[in-house]
């Protein structure tokens, strides 16, 4: 009986270790997403994102029914490094529950040209973002996101 308890305890410890390692992998892969957001002109960061996002990854930002594909997303970020050269997307909190990782982040930057039609005249923005990433086997399959772009435009317009 004692040896059975020992085997069960060892098995439980082993499973906890495996779960912890898998959890770290999910968070590390999600961090790659934010590293890419902070370095949108970097081919290395784009390639790293392509590695951790599934081929059929979806970006969902509203309830319009429209989604962005992985390739569309990478293409959309192209040029952001020139428009907002100091863009920083800092993860402030990351919570994992199974195959879901929720992130609270902060995006800051100073556009050097009109941004969404607003000439910021050297002003910066500092906004909150909330994202929910779904993963399968450590690969991001879907990302839901909400960013305070209205707040960014308000800050840039000086209101």
ZAPA-140153 format. One record per residue (C-alpha): residue number from 1; y, x, z. Coordinates in nm, 2 decimals, always signed. Each point is the difference from the previous one (the first is absolute). Layout:
BEGIN
<rec><resi>NUM</resi><north>Y</north><east>X</east><up>Z</up></rec>
...
//
This chain:
BEGIN
<rec><resi>1</resi><north>+0.00</north><east>+0.00</east><up>+0.00</up></rec>
<rec><resi>2</resi><north>+0.24</north><east>+0.29</east><up>+0.09</up></rec>
<rec><resi>3</resi><north>-0.06</north><east>+0.16</east><up>-0.34</up></rec>
<rec><resi>4</resi><north>+0.07</north><east>-0.33</east><up>-0.18</up></rec>
<rec><resi>5</resi><north>+0.33</north><east>-0.02</east><up>+0.18</up></rec>
<rec><resi>6</resi><north>+0.08</north><east>+0.36</east><up>-0.09</up></rec>
<rec><resi>7</resi><north>-0.08</north><east>-0.07</east><up>-0.37</up></rec>
<rec><resi>8</resi><north>+0.21</north><east>-0.31</east><up>+0.00</up></rec>
<rec><resi>9</resi><north>+0.29</north><east>+0.18</east><up>+0.17</up></rec>
<rec><resi>10</resi><north>-0.02</north><east>+0.28</east><up>-0.24</up></rec>
<rec><resi>11</resi><north>-0.01</north><east>-0.24</east><up>-0.29</up></rec>
<rec><resi>12</resi><north>+0.31</north><east>-0.19</east><up>+0.13</up></rec>
<rec><resi>13</resi><north>+0.19</north><east>+0.33</east><up>+0.03</up></rec>
<rec><resi>14</resi><north>-0.10</north><east>+0.10</east><up>-0.35</up></rec>
<rec><resi>15</resi><north>+0.11</north><east>-0.33</east><up>-0.14</up></rec>
<rec><resi>16</resi><north>+0.33</north><east>+0.02</east><up>+0.18</up></rec>
<rec><resi>17</resi><north>+0.06</north><east>+0.35</east><up>-0.14</up></rec>
<rec><resi>18</resi><north>-0.08</north><east>-0.12</east><up>-0.36</up></rec>
<rec><resi>19</resi><north>+0.23</north><east>-0.30</east><up>+0.05</up></rec>
<rec><resi>20</resi><north>+0.28</north><east>+0.22</east><up>+0.13</up></rec>
<rec><resi>21</resi><north>-0.04</north><east>+0.24</east><up>-0.30</up></rec>
<rec><resi>22</resi><north>+0.01</north><east>-0.28</east><up>-0.25</up></rec>
<rec><resi>23</resi><north>+0.31</north><east>-0.14</east><up>+0.18</up></rec>
<rec><resi>24</resi><north>+0.17</north><east>+0.33</east><up>-0.03</up></rec>
<rec><resi>25</resi><north>-0.08</north><east>+0.01</east><up>-0.37</up></rec>
<rec><resi>26</resi><north>+0.15</north><east>-0.34</east><up>-0.06</up></rec>
<rec><resi>27</resi><north>+0.32</north><east>+0.10</east><up>+0.17</up></rec>
<rec><resi>28</resi><north>+0.02</north><east>+0.33</east><up>-0.18</up></rec>
<rec><resi>29</resi><north>-0.05</north><east>-0.17</east><up>-0.33</up></rec>
<rec><resi>30</resi><north>+0.27</north><east>-0.25</east><up>+0.08</up></rec>
<rec><resi>31</resi><north>+0.24</north><east>+0.28</east><up>+0.10</up></rec>
<rec><resi>32</resi><north>-0.05</north><east>+0.14</east><up>-0.36</up></rec>
<rec><resi>33</resi><north>+0.17</north><east>-0.32</east><up>-0.12</up></rec>
<rec><resi>34</resi><north>+0.31</north><east>+0.07</east><up>+0.21</up></rec>
<rec><resi>35</resi><north>+0.00</north><east>+0.37</east><up>-0.10</up></rec>
<rec><resi>36</resi><north>+0.02</north><east>-0.12</east><up>-0.36</up></rec>
<rec><resi>37</resi><north>+0.28</north><east>-0.25</east><up>+0.08</up></rec>
<rec><resi>38</resi><north>+0.20</north><east>+0.29</east><up>+0.15</up></rec>
<rec><resi>39</resi><north>-0.07</north><east>+0.23</east><up>-0.30</up></rec>
<rec><resi>40</resi><north>-0.01</north><east>-0.23</east><up>-0.30</up></rec>
<rec><resi>41</resi><north>+0.08</north><east>+0.27</east><up>-0.25</up></rec>
<rec><resi>42</resi><north>-0.29</north><east>+0.22</east><up>+0.11</up></rec>
<rec><resi>43</resi><north>-0.30</north><east>+0.01</east><up>-0.23</up></rec>
<rec><resi>44</resi><north>-0.22</north><east>+0.13</east><up>+0.28</up></rec>
<rec><resi>45</resi><north>+0.10</north><east>-0.30</east><up>+0.23</up></rec>
<rec><resi>46</resi><north>-0.06</north><east>-0.24</east><up>-0.29</up></rec>
<rec><resi>47</resi><north>-0.34</north><east>+0.15</east><up>-0.07</up></rec>
<rec><resi>48</resi><north>-0.09</north><east>-0.02</east><up>+0.37</up></rec>
<rec><resi>49</resi><north>+0.10</north><east>-0.37</east><up>+0.00</up></rec>
<rec><resi>50</resi><north>-0.21</north><east>-0.07</east><up>-0.30</up></rec>
<rec><resi>51</resi><north>-0.30</north><east>+0.16</east><up>+0.18</up></rec>
<rec><resi>52</resi><north>+0.03</north><east>-0.22</east><up>+0.31</up></rec>
<rec><resi>53</resi><north>+0.09</north><east>-0.33</east><up>-0.18</up></rec>
<rec><resi>54</resi><north>-0.27</north><east>-0.19</east><up>-0.19</up></rec>
<rec><resi>55</resi><north>+0.03</north><east>-0.04</east><up>-0.37</up></rec>
<rec><resi>56</resi><north>+0.06</north><east>-0.37</east><up>+0.05</up></rec>
<rec><resi>57</resi><north>+0.24</north><east>+0.05</east><up>+0.29</up></rec>
<rec><resi>58</resi><north>+0.26</north><east>-0.28</east><up>+0.04</up></rec>
<rec><resi>59</resi><north>+0.35</north><east>+0.01</east><up>+0.14</up></rec>
<rec><resi>60</resi><north>+0.10</north><east>-0.34</east><up>+0.13</up></rec>
<rec><resi>61</resi><north>+0.36</north><east>-0.04</east><up>+0.11</up></rec>
<rec><resi>62</resi><north>+0.06</north><east>-0.38</east><up>-0.02</up></rec>
<rec><resi>63</resi><north>-0.17</north><east>-0.33</east><up>-0.07</up></rec>
<rec><resi>64</resi><north>+0.10</north><east>-0.01</east><up>-0.37</up></rec>
<rec><resi>65</resi><north>-0.36</north><east>+0.07</east><up>-0.10</up></rec>
<rec><resi>66</resi><north>+0.11</north><east>+0.32</east><up>-0.18</up></rec>
<rec><resi>67</resi><north>-0.16</north><east>+0.32</east><up>+0.12</up></rec>
<rec><resi>68</resi><north>+0.06</north><east>+0.37</east><up>-0.10</up></rec>
<rec><resi>69</resi><north>-0.29</north><east>+0.22</east><up>-0.11</up></rec>
<rec><resi>70</resi><north>-0.05</north><east>+0.35</east><up>+0.12</up></rec>
<rec><resi>71</resi><north>+0.13</north><east>+0.14</east><up>-0.34</up></rec>
<rec><resi>72</resi><north>+0.30</north><east>-0.24</east><up>+0.00</up></rec>
<rec><resi>73</resi><north>+0.09</north><east>+0.11</east><up>+0.36</up></rec>
<rec><resi>74</resi><north>-0.02</north><east>+0.37</east><up>-0.09</up></rec>
<rec><resi>75</resi><north>+0.22</north><east>-0.07</east><up>-0.31</up></rec>
<rec><resi>76</resi><north>+0.25</north><east>-0.20</east><up>+0.21</up></rec>
<rec><resi>77</resi><north>+0.05</north><east>+0.29</east><up>+0.24</up></rec>
<rec><resi>78</resi><north>+0.06</north><east>+0.24</east><up>-0.28</up></rec>
<rec><resi>79</resi><north>+0.37</north><east>+0.08</east><up>+0.00</up></rec>
<rec><resi>80</resi><north>+0.05</north><east>-0.10</east><up>+0.37</up></rec>
<rec><resi>81</resi><north>+0.02</north><east>+0.36</east><up>+0.09</up></rec>
<rec><resi>82</resi><north>+0.31</north><east>+0.04</east><up>-0.23</up></rec>
<rec><resi>83</resi><north>+0.16</north><east>-0.33</east><up>+0.12</up></rec>
<rec><resi>84</resi><north>-0.06</north><east>+0.06</east><up>+0.37</up></rec>
<rec><resi>85</resi><north>-0.07</north><east>+0.37</east><up>+0.03</up></rec>
<rec><resi>86</resi><north>-0.01</north><east>-0.01</east><up>+0.38</up></rec>
<rec><resi>87</resi><north>-0.23</north><east>-0.30</east><up>+0.03</up></rec>
<rec><resi>88</resi><north>-0.21</north><east>+0.01</east><up>+0.31</up></rec>
<rec><resi>89</resi><north>-0.27</north><east>-0.25</east><up>+0.09</up></rec>
<rec><resi>90</resi><north>-0.09</north><east>+0.07</east><up>+0.36</up></rec>
<rec><resi>91</resi><north>-0.30</north><east>-0.16</east><up>+0.16</up></rec>
<rec><resi>92</resi><north>+0.10</north><east>-0.12</east><up>+0.35</up></rec>
<rec><resi>93</resi><north>-0.32</north><east>-0.18</east><up>+0.10</up></rec>
<rec><resi>94</resi><north>-0.34</north><east>-0.03</east><up>-0.15</up></rec>
<rec><resi>95</resi><north>-0.26</north><east>-0.25</east><up>+0.13</up></rec>
<rec><resi>96</resi><north>-0.35</north><east>-0.03</east><up>-0.13</up></rec>
<rec><resi>97</resi><north>-0.24</north><east>-0.29</east><up>+0.04</up></rec>
<rec><resi>98</resi><north>-0.33</north><east>+0.05</east><up>-0.19</up></rec>
<rec><resi>99</resi><north>+0.09</north><east>+0.05</east><up>-0.37</up></rec>
<rec><resi>100</resi><north>+0.36</north><east>-0.10</east><up>+0.05</up></rec>
<rec><resi>101</resi><north>+0.29</north><east>+0.23</east><up>+0.08</up></rec>
<rec><resi>102</resi><north>+0.34</north><east>-0.15</east><up>+0.09</up></rec>
<rec><resi>103</resi><north>+0.30</north><east>+0.23</east><up>-0.02</up></rec>
<rec><resi>104</resi><north>+0.36</north><east>-0.03</east><up>+0.13</up></rec>
<rec><resi>105</resi><north>+0.22</north><east>+0.25</east><up>-0.19</up></rec>
<rec><resi>106</resi><north>+0.36</north><east>+0.09</east><up>-0.05</up></rec>
<rec><resi>107</resi><north>+0.15</north><east>+0.08</east><up>-0.34</up></rec>
<rec><resi>108</resi><north>+0.32</north><east>+0.19</east><up>-0.02</up></rec>
<rec><resi>109</resi><north>+0.19</north><east>+0.15</east><up>-0.29</up></rec>
<rec><resi>110</resi><north>+0.33</north><east>+0.05</east><up>-0.18</up></rec>
<rec><resi>111</resi><north>+0.00</north><east>-0.11</east><up>-0.36</up></rec>
<rec><resi>112</resi><north>+0.20</north><east>+0.22</east><up>-0.24</up></rec>
<rec><resi>113</resi><north>+0.05</north><east>-0.28</east><up>-0.26</up></rec>
<rec><resi>114</resi><north>+0.01</north><east>-0.38</east><up>+0.01</up></rec>
<rec><resi>115</resi><north>-0.30</north><east>-0.13</east><up>+0.19</up></rec>
<rec><resi>116</resi><north>-0.11</north><east>-0.36</east><up>-0.09</up></rec>
<rec><resi>117</resi><north>+0.34</north><east>-0.04</east><up>-0.15</up></rec>
<rec><resi>118</resi><north>+0.20</north><east>+0.11</east><up>+0.30</up></rec>
<rec><resi>119</resi><north>+0.21</north><east>+0.32</east><up>-0.02</up></rec>
<rec><resi>120</resi><north>-0.04</north><east>+0.13</east><up>+0.36</up></rec>
<rec><resi>121</resi><north>+0.28</north><east>+0.26</east><up>-0.05</up></rec>
<rec><resi>122</resi><north>-0.20</north><east>+0.25</east><up>+0.21</up></rec>
<rec><resi>123</resi><north>-0.12</north><east>-0.24</east><up>+0.26</up></rec>
<rec><resi>124</resi><north>-0.35</north><east>+0.01</east><up>+0.14</up></rec>
<rec><resi>125</resi><north>-0.25</north><east>-0.26</east><up>+0.10</up></rec>
<rec><resi>126</resi><north>-0.24</north><east>-0.03</east><up>+0.29</up></rec>
<rec><resi>127</resi><north>-0.26</north><east>-0.28</east><up>-0.02</up></rec>
<rec><resi>128</resi><north>-0.31</north><east>-0.13</east><up>+0.16</up></rec>
<rec><resi>129</resi><north>-0.33</north><east>-0.06</east><up>-0.19</up></rec>
<rec><resi>130</resi><north>-0.32</north><east>-0.16</east><up>+0.10</up></rec>
<rec><resi>131</resi><north>-0.32</north><east>+0.06</east><up>-0.20</up></rec>
<rec><resi>132</resi><north>-0.36</north><east>-0.12</east><up>+0.03</up></rec>
<rec><resi>133</resi><north>-0.25</north><east>+0.22</east><up>-0.19</up></rec>
<rec><resi>134</resi><north>-0.36</north><east>-0.12</east><up>-0.06</up></rec>
<rec><resi>135</resi><north>-0.26</north><east>+0.27</east><up>-0.05</up></rec>
<rec><resi>136</resi><north>-0.36</north><east>+0.02</east><up>-0.12</up></rec>
<rec><resi>137</resi><north>-0.19</north><east>+0.32</east><up>+0.08</up></rec>
<rec><resi>138</resi><north>+0.32</north><east>+0.18</east><up>+0.08</up></rec>
<rec><resi>139</resi><north>+0.17</north><east>-0.10</east><up>-0.33</up></rec>
<rec><resi>140</resi><north>+0.31</north><east>-0.22</east><up>+0.00</up></rec>
<rec><resi>141</resi><north>-0.08</north><east>-0.32</east><up>-0.21</up></rec>
<rec><resi>142</resi><north>+0.31</north><east>-0.21</east><up>+0.08</up></rec>
<rec><resi>143</resi><north>+0.34</north><east>+0.04</east><up>+0.16</up></rec>
<rec><resi>144</resi><north>+0.22</north><east>-0.28</east><up>+0.12</up></rec>
<rec><resi>145</resi><north>+0.35</north><east>+0.11</east><up>+0.07</up></rec>
<rec><resi>146</resi><north>+0.34</north><east>-0.13</east><up>+0.12</up></rec>
<rec><resi>147</resi><north>+0.31</north><east>+0.22</east><up>-0.01</up></rec>
<rec><resi>148</resi><north>+0.36</north><east>-0.09</east><up>+0.10</up></rec>
<rec><resi>149</resi><north>+0.16</north><east>+0.08</east><up>-0.34</up></rec>
<rec><resi>150</resi><north>+0.26</north><east>-0.27</east><up>+0.07</up></rec>
<rec><resi>151</resi><north>+0.11</north><east>+0.20</east><up>+0.30</up></rec>
<rec><resi>152</resi><north>+0.00</north><east>+0.32</east><up>-0.20</up></rec>
<rec><resi>153</resi><north>+0.23</north><east>-0.16</east><up>-0.26</up></rec>
<rec><resi>154</resi><north>+0.23</north><east>-0.13</east><up>+0.28</up></rec>
<rec><resi>155</resi><north>+0.02</north><east>+0.35</east><up>+0.15</up></rec>
<rec><resi>156</resi><north>+0.07</north><east>+0.16</east><up>-0.34</up></rec>
<rec><resi>157</resi><north>+0.28</north><east>-0.26</east><up>-0.08</up></rec>
<rec><resi>158</resi><north>+0.17</north><east>+0.08</east><up>+0.33</up></rec>
<rec><resi>159</resi><north>-0.03</north><east>-0.35</east><up>+0.14</up></rec>
//
